[in-house]
Amino acid sequence: MKSQKLQLPLQTLSLVIGFMVWVMISSLIPNIKEDIPLTDNEVALVTAVPVILGSLMRILLGYWTNRFGARTLFMISFLLLLFPVFYISISDSLVDLIIGGLLLGIGGATFSIGVTSLPKYYPKERHGFVNGIYGAGNIGTAITSFAAPMLANSIGWVNTVRLFLIPLLIFAVLNFLFGDRQEKKVKVSLVSQIQSVYQDEKLWFLSLFYFITFGSFVAFTVYLPNFLVSNFQLTPVDAGIRTAGFIALATFLRPVGGWLGDKFNPFMILLLVFAGLTFSGVILSFSPTLTLYTVGCLTVAFCAGIGNGTVFKLVPYYFSKQAGIVNGIVSAMGGLGGFFPPIVLSLVFNITGHYAIGFMALSEFALASFVIVVWMYYQDKLSLEAKIVENVAQGMMVTNAKGVIEKVNPAFTRLTGYEPEEAIGNTPNILRSGKHDQHFYHQMWDSIRNNGFWQGEIWNKRKNQEIYLEWLTISEVKNEAEEVKYYVGVFNDITNEKK
């Protein structure tokens, strides 16, 4: 039990280390350029490359975490990261930076480990907050963005890079010693897990949401240091401090987003998030001054942080049995969302001489996501209503205004013997027992027309011709124009009660 309580702080701190290493190149790129000449396009490529493996590997790490546990995955990941960190410290060409940067992506991929492992230790109503706390490990990117440039000014970027070897070794050992050896394992093949979820549109909607929220966080994290130096003539240290502020705000708000998703309707939270991102994209498209640019960036940080926490509240909500693979896919899409913007912004600037079109793309994607969230919100309400109908203990039958049956629930089949396909399209006359005269039915419909409902005892007949007594309530359902659109009948068998 003590080992289980350690997992949240241990895994969160492990993510901090993974993310510190992940953004190492982008934080030091102004210093690295002094020794390795790079064009603007090459800088965009070098800073974006770590995101590739950091995104795609998330799918495998999410799956492997379910099979082997977080302890093993964190330990192996940190040992593997020792190679690219040392390799980058001795690099002297663009190719070296690309190779080393690609492998640094393992640090970003570690995100899938905790979001798959930690929900096993907590009830569902706390998953949003717990994943938000873990996701606050994003602060590792702020630590590197803030500290790495200052260290590079003092001891050089080569020695700064080599310092990262120390925390990697320390946390490999800590996970070996204190990681949970008894973590619950799930042994289902990768192919079968993917087959069980890939046709579900909710997976791809959540992936799009995280593509926007986490993608914008990653993109600004890797792009801001060089962008602020190149376009606003800030020093590398000043640019690093501003980038660290962006990261710190987004990171602090991530658990807040998870908590809000636990306490309130997460779709409402996402509506506000994507409205804010749409607004910020417009500001950044037309912000020639550093002040306006700062407002736009801070708005992105606020919305991205809240959104990141809220999205991962919804993943276990929809996919509790396939959490490992879905966490991997959604987080992979979020990482890829951080790969493309720096390259797109660089290409747009080369073609047009400004970044407006690139930032406007953020606004348009966020607006599209806003529309999808609205649709999901109403679909979720309809789904909940359908589940209520399906699980209600009484028999239920819905007819249109002409009395044709349009829907029945499982209890209807259990009580009457009629399967849905046998009842739908017919009228309730299939249940008539013949024990009531027309005067009885005229009184029933007079009550419905005058009062909006009727309830009472009625003899009906099952499919097997057995006659039984039921307590029946029939109610009108009207639209806003006060026109009757449906009739809903709810009933239960009371034959034995009358004996």
Order of alpha helices (4+ residues) and beta strands (2+ residues): alpha-alpha-alpha-alpha-alpha-alpha-alpha-alpha-alpha-alpha-alpha-alpha-alpha-alpha-alpha-alpha-alpha-beta-beta-alpha-alpha-alpha-beta-beta-beta
